[in-house]
Amino acid sequence: MGRINVLVVDDSVVIRRLVTTALEADPDITVVGTAASGRIALQKLLQVAPDCVTLDIEMPDLDGLGTLRELRKTHPRLPVVMFSTLTERGASATFDALSLGANDYVTKPSNVGSVPEAIESVRTQLIPKIRGLCAAKLGGPAAAPVVQRTVKVSTSLPPTSRLDLLAIGASTGGPDALTTLLPELPGTLPVPVVITQHMPPVFTRLFAQRLDSKCALSVKEAEHGDLLTPGRVLIAPGDSHLTLERRGDGVRVRLSSAPPENFCRPAVDVMFRSASATYGAHVLGVVLTGMGQDGARGAEVLRDAGAEVVVQDQASSVVWGMPGAVAGGGYAHRVLPLTAIARDVLSALARGRAVGAAR
């Protein structure tokens, strides 16, 4: 089994030490170099040949975005995790970095009372992402839950009734995947859309705004009490589970601060269970690229209720953890490349309308 070699790039000596200490607590990770600027980092890439880079966004001279642009010219597949601040400016820059080819991001510790707490915050956020993105380097059982799954496409028949809700879950790689998927859906989509994307507060609001500017659909960060309407996309806000409640005037959003599930809040499992309880078989669940297994248990609930489940395939996923868990459990009706999912959604809706008209 190999080790994961990491290059840590940050202009703050305190942050470099903090990140190095956090990463080297993992027996499979070695920090092979640090760099105080983007230009130094680009030189060190050739010297230390890292398997992964952690890259600060805000640096003098050549900032993280400029460094990432240059890095991608020579290292198009090298995993890069951005280190961002939990601010509107940091979130905006992070989305720019993801569009330039960064694989994932973590937020710098804030409101922590001690250095050990800061190290623990970085360790719990960063190590799983690095291990997931570099799972092939580890080999053996450690990598298996993330990228190696036997696909068991569900043998149960898809719904023979209308579809009333599209529910989508995503994590690592999800922002780019959703930016590809949602603009391919028409503004006249006859059903509402709910999305859980693993993302912290502030980030979800800016992400919704960015998607809204690119889509014919109306996209917003969900608020407690929002009414689900056709052609409207509601994204679970960071640090809140998105659940649904049927009232006299329709179905409305209920936000919850219940404990995290799968170490996540919002969690896809929570949203899928609530969608199933509210809509029964009339749901199309979609699981896109993401680390971990969030969404697998919820997909099982959807399937058992007679709903349809579609997952993104491994080849088009940044990390085939979440969709792989659904496929490996036999809960997916179809495993599709990202570019085919919008077309599949429209086909499923058309089948549901045809069945309804026949009745």
N, C-alpha and C positions, 0 to 999 in steps of 0.2 A: 504494500500500500504506500502511495506517495504522500508527500506533504504539500501543502498549499503555501506558496511563497507570495508574500504581499508587499507591495510598495505603498507606503503611507505618505501622502502629500498634503501638507498644511503649512501655512505661514506662521502659525503659532507653535512655539516650542512646547508649551503646556499641552496643547491638543495632540501634538505628535507623540509626546510621552504617554499621554492618557490612552490614546488609541493603541499604541504599541503594547502597553501593559495589558490592556483588555484582550488583544488578539493573542498574545503569547501565553495567556492562560489556557488556551486550547492546545492540546498536545499535537494536533494535526496541522497547526498553522505556524509559520515562521515569518517574521517581519525581516525581509532581506535588505531593506533600505528605507530611508526617509528622505524627503525633499522639502525644502522651505519655500520653493516657488515652482511655478509651472515649467519654467525653462530648465531648471535643475532636474525636474522630474523627467522631462523628455530625454535628457542626456542619460539619466540613470536607467531608463527602460532598456537600453542596449547593454548596460553593464550588468544588471542584476536579473534580467529576464523574468519578471514576476508572472505569476499565474493570475493575479488580481491586483487592481489599484484602487485605493480609497483616495478620493480627490475632493479637496475643499473647493467650494464654489467661489468664495470671495477671497482673492489674493491680489497683492499689488503686482504691477508689471504685466504679467500674463495670467489672467484669472482662470478659474476652473473651466469656463466655457471655451476660452481660447485654447487652453491646454488640451481639452477634449477634442476640439476640431483637428488639431495637429496630430494628436495621438491616433485618431481613427484613420488617418492617411496611411500610417505604417502598421497599425495593429487593429485591423477592423473587427477582430473577434475577441480581443482581450477583455475579460469582464472588468467593468468599471462601476464602482459604487460611489455616488456623490455624497458629500458630507454637507448638510444644509442646516440653516437656522430655521427655527419654527416661527417664521415671520412671513408676512405677505410677500416681501421682497425675496426672501429665501425660497418660498414656494414657487414664485414665478420663475426664478432662475432655475430651479430644479426641473420644472416642466420643459424649459428650453434645453436643459442638458439631456433629458430623456429623448427629446426630439432629435438631438444630435447624436444619439447612439449610446448614452449611458444605460447600463442595465438595470440599476436600482438606486436607491438612496436611503440614507438614514438621517435623522435630525440630531443636531448637537444637544447635549444635555442642557436642560434649563430648569431652574427652580430646584436644584439638588443641593443638599446641605453639606456635602463633604466630597472629598476626592474619591473615596471608595464607592460612594453612591454614583458618582459620575462614571467611574470605570464600569460599574455594574450595568448602568444604563446603556453604555456603548456596547458592552459585551453581549447583552441580551438582544439588542437590535442588529448588530453587525455580524456576529459570528454565524448565525443561521443563514443570512443572505450569502455570505462568502462560501460557506459549505455547500449551499444549494447551487450557486452559480459555478462552482468548481468541483461538483460531485464526481465528474469523470476522473479527476486527478486522484481522488481518494480511492476509488475502486472498492470492491468488496461490499459487505453489507451496509456500510455507512451511506453509500451512494444509491442503493437499491430503492429506498422509499421515495426518492426524489425523481429519478429519471428512468428506472427500469420497471415497467409494469406489463403484465400480460393483459391485453385488451380483451374484455369479454363483453361484446356488444349485447345489450339486452335482447332477449328473444321474445319479450312480451310485446304485444301489438301496440302501436301508437294510438293515441286517442281517436275516437270516432265521434267526437263532439267539437263544438266551437272552442277557440282559444280566446281567453279574455285578459290574459296578462303575460307579458314577457319579463322574466326575472333573470338578471345576469350577475354572476359573481366573478371577481378577478383579483389578482394580487400582483406579483412581480411581472412586469411586462404589460400589465393591464392598461395603463394610460395610453400607450401606443396602440394596443389592440382595440380599445374602445374608440380611439380616434380614427381607426380604419373602419370599424364596423358601423358605428352609428350614422356617419354621413351617407352610408349606402342605403339607409332606410328612409322612406318617404315621409314628409311632414303629415301626410294623410294616413299614417299608420292607424289602423282601427282599434288598437289596444294601448293601454298605458304601459310604461316601462319602469321597472325599479332596478337599481343597481347597487350592489355592495362591492366597493373597491377598497381594499385595505389601504388606508391613507389617514394621516393625522388631521386634527382640526386645522383650519385655515386652508390647507391644501385642497380639501374636498370642494370648498366654495370656489376657489380659483379654477379648479379643474372643471367644475360644472360650467363656469363662465366661458372657459376656453372651448369646451365642447359645443356650447350653445352658439358660439360664433361660427362654428364649422358645419352645423347640422341644419337640416330643414325641420327637424324635430325641435320642440321647446325643451331645454335642459336647465335644471336648477338643482341646487342642494336642497334636499328634503327638509321641511320644517314640520314640527308637530302639528297635526290637523290638516295637512295638505290633502286635497281631494285628488284621487287618481282619475285622470281623464285621457281619452284616446290621443295619441300623438305627443304626450307629455312624458318626459324622462325625469325621474326623481332619484338623486344619488344620496345614499346614506351619508350623513355628516360624520366626520372623524370623531371617534370616541363615543358614538351612539349606535346601538343596534336599530335597524329599521324593521318595524313590524307593521302589520296591517289590521284594520278593524272595519268591519262592515256596519254601517249605520243606515238610517232611513234614507239619506240623500246619496248614498253610494259608499265607496270604500275610501277610508282616509288613513293617513300615515300616523303611526304611533312610534315615537322615539323612546328608546329605553336605555337606561344606564345599568342594566343587569350585568352581572359579572361577564368578563370576556369568555368566549368559547374558542377553542383551538388557539389560545393566546391572542385572540383578535376581538376587537370591538371597534367598528362593526364586524359582525361575522356573517358569512354567507349561509351557514347552517341555520342561523336564527331567521334570516329573511326567507329562506326556502320553506322552513316549517310553517311560518306564518302565512306564506303564499298558499301553501297546500291547505291549511286550515280554513282560509278565507275563500279560495277559488276552487278547491277540489281538483278535479281532472282538467280543468280549463286553464292550465298553465303551461307555458313553454319555458323550461329552465335551461340556461346556457352557462357553462363553466369555461372561462377563458384561462389563459396562461397564469400561473401563480405557484408560489412555493407552499409546501405543506399539504394538508388534506382537508382544509376547510371547504365545505360544500358537499363532501361525499355522503355524510349522513343525511343531510337535507335532500340531496338528490335521491337517496333511497326512499325517503318519505314521499317525495313527488311521484316517483315511479310507482310506488305501492298504491298511491291514490289514483293512478291511471293517467298521470300527466306525462308529457314528453320531456326528455332530457337530451341535450346536445353538448358535446365538449369539443374544444379545440384540439387538434392533433399535435403530436410531439414535434414534428418537423417545423411547425410554424410557431411553437411556443418558446418563450425565453426560458421558462422552467416548466417541465411537465409534471409538477407535483399535484396541484389541485385537479386539473382535468385527468391526469393519470390515475389518481385515486378513484375518481368516479368511474372511469373506464375499467380499471382493474377490478372494481367491485361488481361489475356487470350492470351498472345503473344507467348507462348511456344507450340511447337508441341509435345515435350516430356519432362518429368521431370524424371531424371535418377540418380541413385547413381553414385558417382564419378568413381567407378571401371567399370561401364558399358559405360562410355562416349566414350572412345577410340574405342571400338567395334562399337558403334553407328556411329561415324565419318566414319569409314571404310565402314560400310554398306551404308551410305548415298552416299559416293563416288562411290561405286559399282553400286548403283541404277542409279546414274547420267550417268555413263559410259554405262550401259546397255541400257538406253533410247537413248543415243547418237548413239550407234551401231545399234539400231532398226531403227533409222531414216536413 
